Amino acid sequence: MESIHIATIASLARFTQAWKPAWQHVSPRGTFRQGKACRCGKFSDQRFPASRSRCCVSPARKIVRKRYRLRFGLGASEWEGLFMMRNMIDTPDGRTQVFVIIGDPVTQVQAPQLMNAVFAKAGSNSLMVPMQVSSDDAPALIRALKSAGNVGGFLATIPHKFELLSHANHIGAVAEAAGCANALRRNADGSWSTENFDGIGFVTGMKNVGHAIGGKTVAVYGAGGAGSSIAAALLDAGAEQVRISDVSQPRCEQLCARLERHWPGRAIAVAAGRHLEVDIVINATPMGLGEGDPLPFTLEGLNPNAVVAEIIMKPAETRLLREARARGFKTQAGFAMLAPQIDLYRQFFRIPDTDAAGNSSEAVSSGGFQP
């Protein structure tokens, strides 16, 4: 009997779509059509709880509803189910592939909005959601989500990029050089591949606005996940020297040791303040997420032709960028590195391309790093 009712509801749903003009006057229970006064005069131009809806349904409408319900042998709950079916959205559903971005904090991330737009445009039944998780809980969360069959991959932001690398079976070239990753993908055979696109995105963003990197001396403040990836990508793009500063000297020296294996003599660990004569200085630290944060480095005495770059995306204009512009420096905002990464993420997660690939694809092939 239950299967018969389900089939009846489904056929009736198709019937109502085919004869939708004849049903325009029938509203789902619990809603009020805006612009028409309620018979009781209390709920004009608003929505109200289902318990109050009956006073706002005319006797004629009640008769129409009852006739159709009885004609198809539907109970009251099945009738309500019919209207629920008519108002369902297409996705997510049981076949949706889920991608997760983890961070702590996670309120600043922009990738979910951008990636979900990519999924929709490509016609991919996929969804990206943000999850805030502490460093202590991140390993267990990643392992648990990897066991879910419809989780297709991860993105990572502060402070989980080093942790994400440890969950991969196959490590990309940039992730290996940087020692961290910001993307993890499930493969068809059940294995997991990882790569780091922060650096490629940053370099592509610099080139897109005309900032040359080849032969330049660059200072990077921050040897965390983003700073490590950016330092590797800068060296691969031809920077003559990359000076790296971090609050943790051991972490800074470990990064330089990894980079030394790929680009001997071109990455050095320096103390804070050794950036005044460089061509490009980059903030790859969390300083700037809060409005009251201090500057990550001083602008006093900085080379007047230097480019001051930021990786923080929210707020879009940090205190560092405001003060640098006020002093006449050329700047690059954090969002400039995210836009090129979106197409890289699309390729990495194997989402179909609806347009010809842009500059980010060229950056991958020219740098020798395949997603």
C-alpha positions as CSV (number, residue, x, y, z in Angstrom):
1,M,0.0,0.0,0.0
2,E,2.8,2.4,0.8
3,S,4.4,1.9,-2.6
4,I,1.0,2.5,-4.3
5,H,0.7,5.8,-2.4
6,I,4.2,6.8,-3.3
7,A,3.5,6.1,-7.0
8,T,0.3,8.0,-6.7
9,I,2.0,11.0,-5.2
10,A,4.7,11.0,-7.9
11,S,2.1,10.8,-10.7
12,L,0.0,13.5,-9.0
13,A,3.1,15.7,-8.8
14,R,3.6,15.4,-12.5
15,F,-0.1,16.1,-13.0
16,T,0.1,19.3,-11.0
17,Q,3.1,20.5,-13.0
18,A,1.2,19.8,-16.3
19,W,-1.9,21.6,-15.0
20,K,-0.1,24.2,-13.0
21,P,-2.2,27.1,-14.3
22,A,-5.3,25.5,-12.8
23,W,-3.6,25.2,-9.4
24,Q,-2.4,28.7,-9.0
25,H,-5.1,29.4,-6.5
26,V,-4.1,26.5,-4.3
27,S,-1.4,27.5,-1.8
28,P,0.6,25.1,0.4
29,R,-0.6,24.9,4.0
30,G,1.1,27.5,6.2
31,T,1.7,30.2,3.6
32,F,0.0,33.4,2.8
33,R,-0.1,35.0,-0.6
34,Q,1.5,38.4,-0.3
35,G,-0.8,41.3,-1.1
36,K,-4.1,39.6,-0.1
37,A,-5.8,40.3,3.2
38,C,-6.6,37.5,5.6
39,R,-10.2,36.9,6.4
40,C,-9.4,37.5,10.0
41,G,-7.5,40.6,9.1
42,K,-4.5,39.8,11.3
43,F,-1.9,38.5,8.9
44,S,-1.8,40.8,5.9
45,D,1.3,40.7,3.7
46,Q,3.3,38.2,5.8
47,R,4.0,34.5,6.4
48,F,2.7,32.8,9.5
49,P,2.8,29.4,11.3
50,A,0.8,26.5,9.9
51,S,-1.3,26.4,13.0
52,R,-2.8,29.8,12.0
53,S,-3.2,29.0,8.3
54,R,-6.6,27.5,8.4
55,C,-8.3,30.8,9.3
56,C,-6.8,32.3,6.1
57,V,-7.9,29.6,3.7
58,S,-11.3,30.4,2.1
59,P,-14.1,27.7,2.2
60,A,-13.9,27.5,-1.6
61,R,-10.2,26.7,-1.5
62,K,-10.7,24.1,1.2
63,I,-13.3,22.4,-1.0
64,V,-10.9,22.4,-4.0
65,R,-8.1,20.9,-1.9
66,K,-10.4,18.2,-0.4
67,R,-11.8,17.2,-3.8
68,Y,-8.4,16.7,-5.4
69,R,-7.2,14.9,-2.2
70,L,-10.1,12.5,-2.2
71,R,-10.0,12.0,-6.0
72,F,-6.5,10.5,-5.7
73,G,-7.1,8.7,-2.4
74,L,-4.5,10.7,-0.5
75,G,-4.4,11.1,3.3
76,A,-3.7,14.4,4.9
77,S,0.0,13.6,5.4
78,E,0.4,12.5,1.8
79,W,-1.2,15.7,0.6
80,E,1.3,17.7,2.6
81,G,4.0,15.5,1.1
82,L,2.8,16.4,-2.4
83,F,3.3,20.1,-1.8
84,M,6.8,19.4,-0.3
85,M,7.7,17.5,-3.5
86,R,6.6,20.5,-5.6
87,N,8.9,22.8,-3.6
88,M,12.0,20.6,-3.4
89,I,15.3,21.9,-4.8
90,D,17.4,19.7,-7.1
91,T,20.5,19.5,-5.0
92,P,22.1,18.5,-2.8
93,D,20.8,15.0,-3.0
94,G,22.0,11.5,-2.3
95,R,24.4,11.5,-5.2
96,T,26.1,14.9,-4.3
97,Q,29.9,14.8,-4.1
98,V,30.9,16.9,-1.1
99,F,34.1,18.9,-0.8
100,V,35.2,20.4,2.6
101,I,37.4,23.3,3.4
102,I,38.8,23.2,7.0
103,G,40.4,26.0,9.0
104,D,40.5,27.7,12.4
105,P,39.1,30.3,11.9
106,V,37.1,29.6,8.8
107,T,34.8,32.7,8.7
108,Q,37.2,34.5,6.3
109,V,37.3,31.9,3.5
110,Q,35.9,32.8,0.1
111,A,36.5,29.4,-1.7
112,P,33.1,27.9,-0.9
113,Q,31.1,30.6,-2.7
114,L,33.5,30.6,-5.7
115,M,33.8,26.8,-6.0
116,N,30.1,26.3,-5.7
117,A,29.6,28.7,-8.6
118,V,32.1,26.6,-10.6
119,F,30.2,23.4,-9.8
120,A,26.9,25.0,-10.8
121,K,28.3,26.3,-14.0
122,A,29.8,23.0,-14.9
123,G,26.6,21.1,-14.1
124,S,28.5,19.1,-11.5
125,N,26.4,17.7,-8.6
126,S,29.0,18.8,-6.1
127,L,29.0,21.1,-3.0
128,M,31.7,22.7,-1.0
129,V,31.2,23.5,2.7
130,P,33.4,25.1,5.3
131,M,34.2,23.4,8.7
132,Q,35.9,25.1,11.6
133,V,38.1,22.6,13.5
134,S,41.0,23.0,15.9
135,S,44.5,21.7,15.3
136,D,43.9,19.0,18.0
137,D,40.8,17.7,16.3
138,A,41.7,18.1,12.7
139,P,43.5,14.7,12.2
140,A,40.4,12.8,13.5
141,L,38.1,14.9,11.4
142,I,40.0,14.4,8.2
143,R,40.3,10.6,8.8
144,A,36.5,10.4,9.5
145,L,35.6,12.4,6.4
146,K,37.9,10.4,4.2
147,S,35.9,7.3,5.2
148,A,32.7,8.8,3.8
149,G,32.3,7.6,0.2
150,N,30.8,10.8,-1.2
151,V,33.6,13.1,0.1
152,G,35.6,14.0,-3.0
153,G,38.3,16.2,-1.4
154,F,39.5,18.9,0.9
155,L,40.9,22.4,0.9
156,A,42.8,23.6,3.9
157,T,43.5,27.1,5.3
158,I,45.2,28.3,8.5
159,P,46.5,26.2,10.4
160,H,45.9,22.8,8.7
161,K,48.1,22.8,5.6
162,F,50.9,20.8,7.2
163,E,48.4,18.3,8.6
164,L,46.7,17.8,5.3
165,L,50.0,16.7,3.7
166,S,50.2,13.7,6.1
167,H,46.9,12.2,4.8
168,A,48.1,11.8,1.2
169,N,49.4,8.8,-0.7
170,H,50.7,10.9,-3.6
171,I,52.4,14.3,-3.0
172,G,52.7,16.9,-5.7
173,A,55.9,18.7,-6.5
174,V,55.0,22.1,-4.9
175,A,53.6,20.4,-1.8
176,E,56.8,18.4,-1.5
177,A,59.0,21.4,-1.8
178,A,56.9,23.5,0.6
179,G,56.3,20.7,3.1
180,C,52.5,21.4,3.2
181,A,49.4,21.2,1.1
182,N,46.1,23.1,0.7
183,A,44.2,20.6,-1.5
184,L,43.6,16.8,-1.1
185,R,41.7,14.7,-3.7
186,R,40.2,11.2,-3.7
187,N,41.4,9.2,-6.7
188,A,39.4,6.5,-8.5
189,D,41.4,3.7,-6.9
190,G,40.7,5.1,-3.4
191,S,44.1,6.6,-2.9
192,W,44.5,10.3,-2.1
193,S,46.6,13.0,-3.9
194,T,47.7,16.4,-2.6
195,E,49.1,19.6,-3.9
196,N,49.6,23.2,-2.8
197,F,48.2,25.9,-5.1
198,D,48.8,29.0,-2.9
199,G,52.2,29.8,-4.5
200,I,51.1,29.2,-8.1
201,G,48.0,31.3,-7.5
202,F,50.1,34.1,-5.9
203,V,52.7,34.1,-8.7
204,T,49.9,34.1,-11.4
205,G,48.2,37.0,-9.6
206,M,51.4,39.0,-9.6
207,K,52.0,38.4,-13.3
208,N,48.4,39.2,-14.2
209,V,48.8,42.8,-13.0
210,G,52.3,43.2,-14.5
211,H,54.6,42.6,-11.5
212,A,57.7,40.8,-12.7
213,I,59.3,38.1,-10.6
214,G,62.3,36.9,-12.6
215,G,65.6,38.2,-11.2
216,K,63.9,40.0,-8.2
217,T,64.8,39.8,-4.6
218,V,61.8,38.9,-2.5
219,A,61.1,39.0,1.3
220,V,58.4,36.6,2.6
221,Y,57.2,37.1,6.2
222,G,55.7,33.8,7.4
223,A,57.0,30.3,7.0
224,G,53.6,28.6,7.5
225,G,51.6,26.8,4.8
226,A,50.9,29.8,2.5
227,G,54.4,31.3,3.0
228,S,56.1,28.0,2.2
229,S,54.2,27.5,-1.0
230,I,54.7,31.1,-2.1
231,A,58.4,30.9,-1.4
232,A,58.7,27.7,-3.6
233,A,56.6,29.2,-6.4
234,L,58.7,32.4,-6.4
235,L,61.9,30.5,-6.8
236,D,60.4,28.3,-9.5
237,A,59.3,31.5,-11.3
238,G,62.9,32.8,-11.4
239,A,63.3,35.0,-8.3
240,E,67.0,35.6,-7.7
241,Q,66.7,35.3,-3.9
242,V,63.9,34.7,-1.4
243,R,64.4,35.9,2.2
244,I,62.2,34.2,4.7
245,S,61.3,35.5,8.2
246,D,59.1,33.8,10.8
247,V,58.4,34.0,14.5
248,S,59.6,30.4,14.7
249,Q,63.3,30.3,13.7
250,P,63.4,26.5,13.5
251,R,60.4,26.4,11.2
252,C,62.0,29.0,9.0
253,E,65.3,27.0,8.8
254,Q,63.4,23.8,8.0
255,L,61.7,25.5,5.1
256,C,64.9,26.9,3.7
257,A,66.5,23.4,4.0
258,R,63.7,21.9,1.9
259,L,64.0,24.7,-0.7
260,E,67.8,24.3,-0.8
261,R,67.4,20.8,-2.3
262,H,65.5,22.3,-5.3
263,W,67.1,25.8,-5.6
264,P,70.5,25.8,-4.0
265,G,71.7,29.1,-2.5
266,R,68.6,31.1,-3.3
267,A,66.4,30.8,-0.1
268,I,67.8,32.2,3.1
269,A,66.4,32.5,6.6
270,V,66.8,36.1,7.9
271,A,65.7,38.1,11.0
272,A,62.8,40.5,10.8
273,G,63.7,43.8,9.3
274,R,65.9,42.5,6.5
275,H,63.5,43.5,3.8
276,L,64.1,47.2,3.3
277,E,66.1,46.9,0.0
278,V,64.1,44.1,-1.6
279,D,61.9,44.4,-4.7
280,I,58.8,42.6,-3.3
281,V,57.8,42.1,0.3
282,I,55.0,39.7,1.1
283,N,52.9,39.3,4.3
284,A,52.1,35.5,4.5
285,T,51.3,35.7,8.2
286,P,47.8,35.9,9.9
287,M,48.5,39.5,10.9
288,G,45.8,41.6,9.4
289,L,42.8,39.3,9.9
290,G,41.9,41.5,12.9
291,E,41.4,45.2,12.5
292,G,43.6,46.0,15.5
293,D,46.5,43.8,14.4
294,P,49.9,45.4,14.2
295,L,51.8,45.6,10.8
296,P,53.7,42.4,10.0
297,F,56.7,44.5,9.0
298,T,57.7,48.1,8.9
299,L,57.3,50.3,5.9
300,E,59.8,52.9,7.1
301,G,62.9,53.0,4.9
302,L,61.5,50.5,2.4
303,N,62.7,50.7,-1.2
304,P,60.2,53.2,-2.8
305,N,59.9,51.0,-5.9
306,A,59.0,47.9,-3.9
307,V,55.7,46.0,-4.3
308,V,53.9,45.3,-1.0
309,A,51.8,42.2,-1.3
310,E,49.2,40.7,1.0
311,I,47.7,37.2,1.2
312,I,44.8,37.9,3.6
313,M,41.5,38.1,1.6
314,K,39.1,39.1,4.3
315,P,39.1,42.0,5.0
316,A,39.9,42.8,1.4
317,E,41.9,45.9,2.4
318,T,44.1,45.3,5.4
319,R,45.9,47.9,7.5
320,L,49.1,47.0,5.7
321,L,47.6,47.7,2.2
322,R,46.0,51.0,3.4
323,E,49.3,52.3,4.8
324,A,51.3,51.1,1.9
325,R,49.1,52.8,-0.6
326,A,49.1,56.0,1.5
327,R,52.9,56.0,1.3
328,G,52.8,55.5,-2.5
329,F,53.9,51.9,-2.8
330,K,52.6,49.5,-5.4
331,T,50.4,46.9,-3.8
332,Q,48.7,43.5,-4.4
333,A,45.7,42.4,-2.4
334,G,45.1,38.9,-1.2
335,F,42.2,38.2,-3.4
336,A,44.5,38.4,-6.4
337,M,46.0,35.0,-5.5
338,L,42.6,33.3,-5.0
339,A,41.1,34.0,-8.4
340,P,43.7,32.0,-10.3
341,Q,43.5,29.2,-7.8
342,I,39.8,28.5,-8.5
343,D,40.6,27.1,-11.9
344,L,43.5,25.1,-10.5
345,Y,41.1,23.6,-7.9
346,R,38.6,22.8,-10.6
347,Q,41.3,20.9,-12.6
348,F,42.7,19.2,-9.5
349,F,39.2,18.0,-8.4
350,R,38.5,17.0,-12.1
351,I,35.4,19.1,-12.5
352,P,34.5,19.5,-16.2
353,D,35.7,22.8,-17.9
354,T,32.9,24.9,-19.4
355,D,35.2,27.7,-20.7
356,A,38.7,27.6,-22.1
357,A,41.2,27.5,-19.3
358,G,42.7,30.8,-18.4
359,N,46.0,32.1,-17.1
360,S,46.1,29.7,-14.1
361,S,46.3,26.7,-16.4
362,E,49.3,28.3,-18.2
363,A,50.9,28.9,-14.8
364,V,50.6,25.2,-14.0
365,S,52.2,24.0,-17.3
366,S,54.9,26.7,-17.3
367,G,55.9,25.9,-13.8
368,G,56.0,22.2,-14.4
369,F,53.5,21.4,-11.7
370,Q,50.5,19.4,-12.9
371,P,47.4,19.2,-10.7
